[in-house]
Amino acid sequence: MRHFVYKSLPELARAAEAEGAHHVRFEPDRERVRAALARKVRVGDVVVGNSIAIHPMEGCDGTLDGRPSELTWRRYERFGRGGAKLIWFEATAVRADGRANSRQLWLHERNVSDFARLLEMMRRVHRETYGTADDLLEPLQLTHSGRHSVPRPTIAYHNPWVDQKTRIPPDYPVVSDDELERLEDDYVTAARLALQAGFRAVEIKVTHGYLLCELMGARVREGRYGGSLENRCRFVRNVIGKIRAALGKQLLLAMRLGCYDGIPYARDPKTGVGVPFEVAVPYPHGFGLDPQNPLREDLTEVKQAVAWFKEWGIELLNVSMGSPYLNPHIGRPFEKPDEGNYEQPEHPLLGVDRHFRVAGELQRAFPDLPMVGTGYSWLQKYAIHAGAYNILAGNIRFLGMGRNALAYPDFARDALEKGELDELRVCKTVTFCTYLMRRREHPLGQFPTGCVPFDKEVYGPLMKEAREAVRAAGPR
């Protein structure tokens, strides 16, 4: 179903109001857009050179031992020249069994020099293009993929509806408290290696249904890491404390936080539209949702957790939500689903509104903790007008773009120089990138992902190869 039919900014603004997306508002003046996005932002001891961020966009194109490949280098060279001053490095596993796919980046002793060279290359091309890289900040996202790890999932607890969606049997073992405590030390080792590679910041990934995100919703888990909110935050608290004990304040600490989990959705076979699972109410799982109505967010616990994270040492927060495996429309409102997935169960403007509503409430509650906003790509060429409005209104400090950065890596330069984006280059949210990301029929166990429509020379042949491999493999 086609939703984005708007020919002008006023038309889109009227549609947002008509749909009830009251938090989706726009700055129409081109010069005010440029000025808002050009604002410098202090993050800890770093002054970031503008208010534009590139989200951690995984390319699924590393080597089998976790090193960046030629495609990885190409992506970060394009990002380095693109003009954003906050470039968030993609999900990088802290150990081999925490990778979400066989080609996910993985930082370890034997490849630190590869990460160091990749980072230095990006800084060099940024310096060549803009005169300095001193105001560039590049957090490295540290992750363990939890129940989405390959080949063996690691689960924090049993949620029967999530288990059903992710095909986890009810007798599958839950990770023990002792194993989690050992995993904390793997995060510290990865942070030490990131510092050795030259990174000034690392991020603790707590979103999208991966292990640390699942721990935040582990209300029914027994032991030190489940039940109370304090217990559910224990892993993050321990990791922060251990990194500080080992490295002092040599690294700035950031977090991407899933602030609303939602519940799983399935494709209605008759209509193709996504429908929520029928779950028990009160819903006894999850984070950032109302147990009496888990289709609605409740930020009470989120605000308490953010207050603790800030107290413990987090200096930059990237606000996210949902899970691409369970409810992709929540995390990334789309125009077209990836092949085989469900159609939007709501107008995408309502999904954008949810992102803006949640991020705005959190940023206003913690005005001295800079936050990165999400959910902009569906707005296409008008995304920067929404970002500028939110920055000027104090609803967020950084406009963050993910999918659009793959399609249009120099969007930030056009935003800053022209106050507008090229309609022919912006991401149209047709999710070919997601289709490639989900394909495992490659000889290395994973197809690389990127923008098929606007980076055809590289990803067009890969898309063709992936479809042929799927046909050859037959029904799963």
C-alpha positions in Angstrom: 0.0 0.0 0.0 1.4 3.4 -1.0 1.3 6.0 1.8 3.8 8.7 0.8 1.9 10.7 -1.9 2.8 14.2 -0.7 3.9 16.8 -3.2 4.8 19.6 -0.8 5.7 20.2 2.8 2.4 21.9 3.6 0.5 18.9 2.2 2.5 16.5 4.4 2.0 18.7 7.5 -1.7 18.7 6.9 -1.7 14.9 6.6 0.2 14.5 9.8 -2.4 16.6 11.6 -5.3 14.7 10.0 -3.8 11.4 11.0 -3.4 12.5 14.6 0.4 12.6 14.4 0.5 15.8 16.4 4.2 15.5 17.2 5.3 15.4 13.6 5.9 19.1 12.8 8.2 20.9 10.5 10.4 23.9 10.1 9.6 25.3 6.7 12.2 28.0 6.4 15.3 26.7 4.6 17.8 29.0 6.4 16.4 28.0 9.8 16.7 24.4 8.8 20.4 24.9 7.9 21.1 26.9 11.1 19.4 24.2 13.3 21.3 21.3 11.8 24.6 23.3 11.9 24.4 23.7 15.7 27.3 22.3 17.6 26.5 19.9 20.4 28.6 19.2 23.5 28.8 15.6 24.3 30.9 15.0 27.4 34.3 16.6 26.7 33.7 16.6 22.9 32.1 19.4 20.9 30.4 17.7 18.0 30.5 19.9 14.9 26.9 19.7 13.9 23.5 18.2 14.9 23.4 15.4 12.3 24.0 11.8 13.1 24.3 8.6 11.1 22.8 5.7 13.0 24.8 2.4 13.4 23.9 0.8 10.0 25.1 -2.8 9.8 26.4 -3.9 6.4 26.6 -7.6 7.1 29.7 -7.6 5.1 32.6 -8.4 7.4 34.9 -11.4 7.0 34.2 -14.6 8.8 36.7 -13.7 11.5 35.0 -10.3 12.1 37.2 -8.0 10.1 35.9 -5.1 8.0 35.8 -6.1 4.3 36.2 -3.9 1.1 32.4 -3.1 1.3 32.8 -2.0 4.9 35.6 0.3 4.0 33.6 1.7 1.1 30.6 2.4 3.4 32.7 4.3 6.0 34.6 6.3 3.4 31.2 7.5 2.0 30.0 8.3 5.5 33.3 10.1 6.3 32.8 12.4 3.3 29.1 12.8 3.9 29.1 15.7 6.3 27.5 14.3 9.5 29.6 14.9 12.6 28.2 12.0 14.7 28.9 8.8 12.8 27.8 5.8 14.9 29.8 2.7 14.0 27.7 -0.4 13.4 27.0 -3.3 15.7 30.2 -5.0 16.6 30.1 -8.2 18.6 32.1 -8.5 21.8 32.5 -12.2 21.3 32.1 -14.8 18.5 28.9 -16.4 19.8 27.2 -13.0 20.1 27.1 -12.3 16.4 23.7 -11.9 14.7 25.1 -13.2 11.4 28.3 -14.9 10.2 29.6 -11.6 8.7 28.8 -9.2 11.6 31.9 -7.3 12.7 33.6 -8.7 15.8 36.4 -7.0 17.6 39.1 -9.1 19.1 42.9 -9.1 19.7 43.8 -10.3 16.2 41.9 -7.6 14.2 42.4 -4.4 16.3 44.7 -3.0 13.7 42.0 -3.5 11.0 39.5 -1.4 13.0 42.3 1.2 13.7 43.0 1.6 10.0 39.3 1.8 9.1 38.7 4.5 11.7 41.8 6.5 10.6 40.7 6.3 7.0 37.3 7.7 7.8 38.8 10.5 9.8 41.3 11.2 7.1 38.7 11.6 4.3 36.6 13.7 6.6 39.5 15.9 7.3 40.3 16.2 3.6 36.7 17.2 2.8 35.9 19.5 5.7 39.3 20.7 7.0 39.2 19.0 10.4 38.0 15.8 12.1 38.5 17.1 15.6 34.8 17.7 15.9 33.9 14.3 14.6 32.6 11.7 17.1 32.4 8.0 16.2 31.0 5.7 19.0 31.6 2.0 18.3 28.5 0.0 19.1 29.2 -3.1 21.3 26.7 -5.8 21.2 25.7 -9.4 22.0 22.8 -10.5 19.8 21.1 -12.7 22.4 18.3 -14.8 21.0 19.2 -13.7 17.5 22.8 -15.0 17.7 24.0 -17.6 15.2 24.3 -20.4 15.2 23.1 -20.8 18.8 20.7 -18.3 20.5 21.2 -17.0 24.0 18.0 -16.0 25.7 17.5 -14.0 28.9 14.1 -15.5 29.8 11.1 -17.2 28.2 8.4 -15.0 26.8 6.0 -17.4 25.1 4.9 -15.0 22.4 8.5 -13.9 21.5 9.6 -17.6 21.7 6.8 -18.4 19.2 7.9 -15.7 16.8 11.6 -16.6 17.1 11.1 -20.4 17.2 12.6 -21.0 20.6 11.3 -24.1 22.2 9.9 -23.8 25.8 12.6 -26.0 27.3 15.5 -24.1 25.7 18.0 -23.1 28.5 18.2 -19.6 29.8 21.6 -17.9 30.2 22.7 -18.1 33.8 23.7 -15.3 36.1 27.2 -16.5 36.2 27.4 -16.5 32.4 26.1 -13.0 32.3 28.7 -11.9 34.8 31.5 -13.4 32.6 29.9 -11.6 29.6 30.3 -8.3 31.4 34.0 -8.8 31.2 33.9 -9.4 27.5 32.3 -5.9 27.1 35.2 -4.5 29.1 37.7 -6.3 26.9 36.0 -5.0 23.8 36.0 -1.4 25.2 39.8 -1.7 25.9 40.4 -2.9 22.3 38.2 -0.1 20.9 40.4 2.4 22.9 43.5 0.7 21.5 42.1 1.1 18.0 41.7 4.8 18.5 38.0 5.2 19.3 37.0 8.0 21.6 33.6 6.5 22.5 31.9 3.2 22.8 28.2 2.4 22.9 26.5 -0.3 25.0 23.7 -1.5 22.7 20.4 -2.0 24.6 17.8 -2.2 21.8 16.1 -4.2 19.1 15.5 -7.3 21.1 19.1 -8.3 21.5 20.5 -9.6 24.8 20.8 -6.5 26.9 17.5 -5.2 25.6 15.9 -8.5 26.5 17.3 -8.2 30.0 15.6 -4.8 30.4 12.2 -6.5 30.0 13.1 -9.6 32.0 10.4 -9.1 34.6 9.8 -12.8 35.1 13.5 -13.8 35.3 14.7 -15.0 38.6 18.1 -14.1 40.1 20.4 -11.1 40.1 19.5 -9.9 36.6 15.7 -10.1 36.5 12.5 -9.1 38.3 12.9 -5.5 39.7 14.0 -2.7 37.4 17.2 -2.4 39.5 18.0 -6.0 38.8 17.2 -5.6 35.1 19.6 -2.7 34.9 22.3 -4.5 36.8 24.2 -5.8 33.7 24.5 -2.2 32.2 25.5 -0.8 35.6 28.2 -3.5 36.1 29.6 -3.0 32.5 29.8 0.8 33.0 31.5 0.4 36.4 34.0 -2.2 35.1 34.9 0.0 32.1 35.4 3.0 34.3 37.5 0.9 36.7 39.7 -0.5 33.9 40.0 2.6 31.7 39.0 5.6 33.8 37.4 8.3 31.6 39.5 7.6 28.5 36.3 6.6 26.6 33.1 8.5 26.3 30.2 6.1 27.1 27.0 6.1 24.9 24.0 3.9 24.7 21.3 3.1 22.1 18.3 2.3 24.2 15.1 0.5 23.2 12.5 2.7 25.0 9.4 0.8 23.9 9.5 -2.9 23.1 6.0 -3.4 21.9 4.7 -7.0 21.2 5.2 -9.4 18.3 3.1 -9.0 15.1 2.3 -11.6 12.5 1.1 -11.3 8.9 -2.6 -11.8 8.4 -2.7 -14.4 5.6 -5.9 -12.9 4.2 -5.0 -9.2 4.1 -1.2 -9.2 4.4 -1.5 -6.6 7.1 0.4 -7.0 10.4 -1.7 -8.0 13.4 -0.5 -8.0 17.0 -0.3 -11.4 18.8 -3.0 -12.0 21.4 -1.1 -11.7 24.6 -2.1 -11.9 28.2 -3.1 -8.7 30.0 -1.6 -7.5 32.1 1.4 -8.3 29.9 4.1 -9.6 32.2 7.1 -8.9 30.0 8.9 -6.0 28.2 10.2 -2.5 28.8 8.7 0.9 28.2 5.1 -0.4 27.6 1.9 -0.3 29.5 1.2 -3.8 31.0 -2.5 -3.1 30.7 -2.2 -2.1 27.1 1.1 -3.2 25.6 0.3 -1.5 22.3 0.9 1.8 24.1 4.2 3.1 25.6 4.7 3.9 29.3 7.9 5.7 30.0 7.9 5.5 33.8 10.5 2.8 34.0 12.4 4.2 31.1 12.9 7.6 32.8 14.1 5.9 36.0 16.5 3.8 34.0 17.8 6.7 32.0 18.4 8.7 35.2 20.5 5.8 36.5 22.4 5.4 33.3 23.2 9.1 33.3 24.3 8.9 37.0 26.5 5.9 36.2 28.3 7.5 33.3 26.3 7.5 30.1 26.9 10.8 28.3 25.0 10.3 25.0 21.7 8.4 24.4 20.3 7.2 21.0 16.6 6.7 21.4 15.2 3.7 19.6 12.3 1.2 20.0 10.8 -2.0 18.7 12.5 -5.1 17.2 13.1 -5.6 13.5 12.4 -9.3 14.1 9.1 -8.9 16.0 7.4 -5.6 15.0 9.5 -3.9 12.3 6.9 -1.1 11.7 7.6 0.2 15.2 11.3 0.7 14.8 11.3 1.8 11.2 8.0 3.0 9.6 8.1 1.8 6.0 6.5 2.3 2.7 6.8 -1.3 1.6 7.7 -4.3 3.7 10.6 -6.6 2.9 9.4 -9.5 0.8 7.2 -11.9 2.8 6.7 -9.6 5.7 3.6 -7.8 6.8 2.1 -4.6 5.5 2.0 -1.6 7.9 -0.8 -2.0 10.5 -0.9 1.8 11.0 -0.3 4.8 8.9 3.5 5.4 8.9 3.0 8.9 10.2 1.7 7.4 13.4 5.0 5.4 13.7 7.0 8.5 13.1 4.9 10.3 15.7 5.6 7.6 18.3 9.3 8.0 17.7 9.1 11.8 18.1 6.7 11.6 21.1 9.0 9.3 23.0 12.3 11.0 22.2 10.8 14.4 22.9 9.5 13.4 26.3 12.8 11.9 27.2 15.0 14.8 25.9 12.8 17.3 27.8 13.1 15.2 31.0 16.9 15.1 30.7 17.9 18.4 28.9 21.6 18.0 29.8 21.9 14.5 28.3 22.2 14.9 24.5 20.0 12.5 22.6 19.8 11.3 19.0 16.3 11.0 17.5 15.1 8.1 15.2 12.2 7.5 12.8 13.0 10.2 10.2 13.7 8.3 7.0 10.1 7.7 6.0 9.6 11.5 5.7 12.0 11.4 2.7 13.1 14.8 1.6 11.2 16.5 4.4 13.0 14.6 7.2 15.4 17.5 7.7 12.5 19.9 8.2 11.2 17.6 11.0 14.6 17.3 12.5 15.2 21.0 12.5 11.8 21.6 14.2 12.6 19.1 16.9 16.0 20.5 17.5 14.7 24.1 17.7 11.9 23.0 20.0 14.2 21.2 22.4 12.8 17.8 21.6 16.1 16.3 20.5 19.7 17.3 20.1 20.7 15.3 17.0 18.7 14.3 13.9 19.7 10.7 13.3 19.3 9.0 9.9 19.9 5.3 9.2 18.5 3.8 6.0 18.7 7.1 4.3 22.5 7.2 5.0 22.9 4.0 2.9 20.9 5.5 0.1 22.3 9.0 0.3 25.5 9.0 2.3 26.1 12.8 1.7 22.6 13.9 2.7 24.1 15.9 5.6 26.2 18.0 3.3 23.2 18.9 1.2 21.1 19.6 4.3 23.8 22.0 5.6 24.7 23.7 2.3 21.3 23.9 0.7 18.7 23.4 3.4 17.0 20.7 1.4 17.5 17.2 0.2 17.4 15.8 -3.3 14.1 14.1 -3.9 15.7 11.7 -6.4 18.2 10.4 -3.9 16.4 10.0 -0.6 15.5 6.6 0.8 12.0 5.6 -0.2 11.8 3.0 2.7 11.0 0.1 0.3 13.2 -2.2 2.5 15.3 -4.0 -0.1 18.2 -3.5 2.4 16.3 -5.5 5.0 15.6 -8.3 2.5 19.3 -8.6 1.9 20.0 -8.5 5.6 17.7 -11.5 6.2 19.2 -13.7 3.5 21.5 -16.4 4.7 21.8 -18.4 1.4 25.2 -16.9 0.6 28.3 -19.1 0.6 29.6 -17.2 3.6 26.3 -17.6 5.4 25.1 -14.0 4.9 24.4 -11.6 2.1 25.8 -8.1 2.4 23.2 -5.4 2.6 22.9 -1.9 1.2 20.7 0.3 -0.9 19.6 -1.6 -4.0 17.7 1.3 -5.7 20.3 4.0 -5.2 23.5 2.0 -5.1 22.7 -0.3 -8.0 26.2 -0.9 -9.2 27.1 -2.7 -6.0 23.9 -4.0 -4.5 21.8 -4.6 -7.7 23.8 -7.8 -8.6 23.7 -8.9 -5.0 19.9 -8.6 -4.9 19.6 -10.6 -8.1 22.0 -13.3 -6.6 20.0 -13.4 -3.4 16.7 -13.9 -5.1 18.2 -16.7 -7.3 19.6 -18.3 -4.2 16.2 -18.2 -2.4 14.5 -19.7 -5.4 17.1 -22.5 -5.6 16.8 -23.2 -1.8 13.0 -23.5 -2.1 10.5 -23.0 0.8 11.9 -22.8 4.3 
